[in-house]
Amino acid sequence: MRTRKIFYHTLFLIAVLLGTGGVCQSQTDTEKTVTVKYPPDKTVMEFDLLGVSLAVPPGTADLIKVNVNEEEKIRIVPDREFECFSTGLSVGNNMIQILAIKQGKIVNDIFINVFRRSELESIYVKPPAGFKKDSFHAKNRKECAGCHTLVPAPSDRKPVSMTAFPDEKMKGTYDQAASVSTCFLCHKTLISYPFVHDPAAAWSCLSCHDQKAEPQYAVKKPDTKACFNCHLEEKEEWYSKGFFHGPFNIGKCAICHNPHASENPYNLIKDTWDLCLSCHIDKGSGRHIVKNFSNFHYHPTRGKPDPSRPGKELTCASCHNPHASDIPRLQRFNYSNLFGLCKNCHAK
């Protein structure tokens, strides 16, 4: 999978160097052709979902296909002047092809490029030349007002308070919150995952997004300015420690956590082991655990039961705290030496 991502990223960079910009837009902006209203070509996105808006004048197409990196993702039978949808993004450049088809023939073939940043892998941290962020809500989009209310509802303005979102209060209220949120209609795919952050599930969008920010609805940076408004206990505990994990130390919680929803517990953007190895690739073998007293043994770092956490799998987090610790190397359990940590599982 990673090889495929690098292939598309390399292919795109070659196109840029050759002067094509990786773009092949065959449409002209006339009344009788399908056009992309959002996003513009060469847009930078931070997360894995992209909202797309197309203008589809009546009679211009009876089918629209959307391919991302040559893989078909969406089919739409247009029945309105504007068609909006969301599609997933891979890290790096995403070549998005929009095919407008009428009576079985391709009448429009549009390519746009969207770069998804990721601070987990160095080649995806900095976008290629000419790419820039584009905030949908930063512009007055009058064409959207026919179908959408573009001003947050009172329900989207819940107070920033951890007491507003305890799990026992949230059960059974998600659908009710969505029914009165003006953000929900466009952004509902953000929470279409098993693990959902409570403010997102309650559609309390303005708990984190600032309506008066520039660009509009931006989140305060560093991330901890928003996260620690609710996570007060964690703030107090972690800052009392002597050693900090890099992402936490610089206040970039979203390097590891998706602030809306995820396939993984704790809203991690990958499962724990794969997430840690995104930066610490040399630790996957387990040699770092036993190298000081063995030249040939390896300690498992996954695929085994965790003796210290019954019912859970052994991961990097079995021995290391991913936020802060009083022990070097972010060791858990406050043992002053490696053998003390080992004895936590290997009592004999």
N, C-alpha and C positions, 0 to 999 in steps of 0.2 A: 504494500500500500504506500509506504513512504517513497519507494522507488518511483512509483507512478506519479506521485505528487511532484517530486523533483523533476521528472521528465516534462510535465506540463509547465512547470516554472521555467525550466531551461528553454523549452520551445518558445515560450512567450518572450523571454529576454532576447533570444535571437531575432524575433520579429521586431522588437524595439530597436535593436542595433541596426537592422536593415532599413529602419525608417518607416515601417508600416504601422508601428504603434500597436500591433496585434489586433487591429480593428478592420472590419470589412462591412461597412454599413451601406447596403445597396438602396435603402429607401430615401426618398426626399420628403421633406416636411410639408406635405400638402394635405388637403382635406380628405383625400381618398386613398390614404395609405395607412397601414399600421405603424405607429411610432412609439418609442419608449419615452414615457414621461419621467420615470424614475427607475433606477439610478442613472446618472450620466456615466458615460464611458470613463474608465480609469478612476473608479471610486475605491476608497479604502474603507473596509469594514473591520470591526473589532471582534464580532461574534459570528456564530456559525449559521445564522439565518439572515436571508436577504429578502426584503420586500420589494416587489417589482410592480410597477403600474404601467399599463399599456393603453394608448388611445386606439380604439378600434371603430372607426366610422362605419355606420351601417352599410352592409353589402360588401365590405372589403375582404372578409375572410369567413369561412365556415368552420375552420379548425386552426388552432394554434398549438404548436409543439415547442417545448422548451428543453434544450439539451444543455447540460453542464459538463464541461470537459468531455464532450462527445458521448455522454450517457443521457438517454432520455429520462427526464424527471417528471414532466407535467404535460398533460393534454387538456386543452380548454376548448369547449364549443362556445364561442362568444355569443352573448345575447344582450350585451349592453355596450354603451359607448366607451366605457373605461373598464378594463379587466385588471383586477389586482390579485396577486398571489404571492406566496413565500416559497423560497427554495433554499435548500441547505448549501453551505459553502465548505470547501476544504481549505486548509491553510495554504497560503500562497496565492498565485493567480488562478482565477476561475474564468474560463472562457465560456460565456453564456451565449448560446445561439437561439434565436427566436425565429421560428419558421411560421409565416402566415400562409395558409393553404386555402384555396378556393376551387371547388369542383375538382379536387384531386391534384391540382397543380400548385406549385410553390409560387406565390405572387410577391413574397417579400422574405428576404433572408438577412436578418440583423445579427451582428455580433457586438457584444459589449464585454469589457473586461473588468472584473472586480477582484481586488486583492484583499484577502483576509490576513491581517497581521496576527502574529503569535510571538510572544516573548519567550516561549519555551524552546524554540529552535532558531538559531542565529540567522539562518538564511531567510527567515520570514519576519524578522523584526523591522527591517527598513523596506518600505515599498519602493518599487522601481521609479525612476525619474518620470515626472509628469503625473503621477498618481496623487490624489489628495482626498481627505475626508469630505463628505457632503452630508449635511444633516437635513433630513427631509423637512422637519418642522421649522427650519431656519428661514424658509421662504413662504410667501403667501401663495398658496395653491388653491385658487378660486375654483378650479375645475373639480376639486375633491368635495367641495361643500355641498354639492347636489346629493351626495349619498352619505357623507360622513359629518358628524359634529366634531369640529376641530378644537373645541375648547373643553378642558377636563371637566368632568361632572363633580359634584360635591363628594361623591363616593371615592373619587380618585385622590381626595385630599385628606385622607386619614392622617392623624397625628403620628409623628415619628416617636414611637414608644414600643419597647419590647412587650409591654403588658397588653398591647393591642393585638398581638399575634400568637398567643399560646395555642398549642395544638388542640387542646380540649375545647377552646372557643371557636376554632376555625372549622372543625368537622361539620360538614353539611352546609356550610355557608359559601363555598366557592362559587357555585352556580348563581346564587343570589347576588354576590358581588359582581360577577361578570355581567348580569342582566342590566345593571345600572351604570356600568363603566363605559365611558365613551372611548377609552383606550382599547377595550377588549376586541372590538370588531376587526381592527387591523392587526393587533398584536397577539391574538389568542394562540398562535403557534409557538410563542415563546415559552409557554408552560406545558407543551404537549409531551412531557417526559415524566418518568415515574417519580422523580424527586424534585419538589417544587419549593422554592424559597417562599416563606409565608407572606411577606409583603406583595410578592408577585401573584400568589394564589388569591389573595384578597383584593387584587387590583388596586392596591394602595400605591399607585405609581409615583405620586409626588412625595412619598416618604423618602425616596432616594433621588428622583429627578427634579431638578430645579427649574420651574417654569420661567423664572426671570434670568436664568443663566445665558451666557453667550458662548456657543450657540444654544438656542432654546432647548430646555430639558436635559442639558448636560449634567453629569454627576460630578460633584465636587471631587477634586484630586488633592492629595493621594486618596485612594479608595477608602482608607481608614477613616477619613473625615465623614464619610457616609456610613460605613459599616459599624463604627463604634458608637453611633447614636443609639443603636439597639444593643449591640454586643458589649455591654458595659462590664460584665463579669470577666469576660475573656480579656478585655483591655487591661483591667486591673491585674489579672493573674499574669499575663504574658509580659507586661512591661516591668513586672517585679523580678523577672529572671535576669540572669547574667549573660546569656548567649541567645542570639536571635537568628532565625532562618532568614536568608537574604530577601525573598519576596515580602515577608512580613516586616522586615526592618525598613524597607523603602516604601511601605504602605501600599503595595500592589496586590491586594487580595485576589483580583480577577485574573492574575497569572495562573492560579490554580483552581479557583472557584468560579462557576458561572453564577452570576447574581440573580438569574431568573429561574432556571430549572436545568436538570441534567439527567443522564442515564445512570449516574453513580451517586452513592450516598455522600452526604455533606456537599452536594452540588459540585463535586470535583469534575473537571472537564475531561479527565480520563480516570480509569481505575487507578488505585493508589500506586501499584508497582510501576505501571507504564508512565504515570505522571512523574514519579521521582526519576525514572531513567531518562526522561526527556532532557534533563540537565546532567544527571549523574550516571551517564551511560556506562562508565567503567565499574559501577558497583553491582551490576546485575548478576555477576558470577558468584558473588559471596566470598571472593578471595580476601576482600578487605576485612572480613571478620576474623579469619584464621591465619592470615599471612605472617603474623609475628611469631607463631609457634608451629607452623606447618608449611612445608613447601609444596604439598601436593593435594591437600584436602580442600574441599569447598563446602561452605555452609549454605543451605537452601535459603532463598529470600522470598520464595513464593511456592505455591502448590502443596504446602503442608499445613496441618492444623497449628494454630497459634496457642501454645500452652498457657500463655499469660492472659489470653482473651478467649475463653471457651466459646466454641461455635463460630469463630472467625478464622479466616485464612491468614497464614504468616505473610506479612508484607514488611516493607521498610518501616512503616509506622509501628511495628511491633517493638522495635528497639529505639526508634528515634521519634521525638516530638517534632512535628512539622512546623511549629510556630516558635517556641522558645523553650529553654531549659536552663537549669543551673549547672549543668554538666557539659564540658566540651563535646563537640560533635552532636549536640542536641540529644544526648542519651536520655532515655526515660528512667524512671524509678530512682533517680538521685543516688546512684551508686558512684563511688569515687574512682573506681577502676573498672576495667573491662571484665575482669573475672567476676566481680560482683553482679554485673549485668547478666553474664552467662548463667550464674547460679539462680537467677530468677526463673529460668526454665529448666536448667540442668541441676536440680537440687542435689543430685547424688554425684 
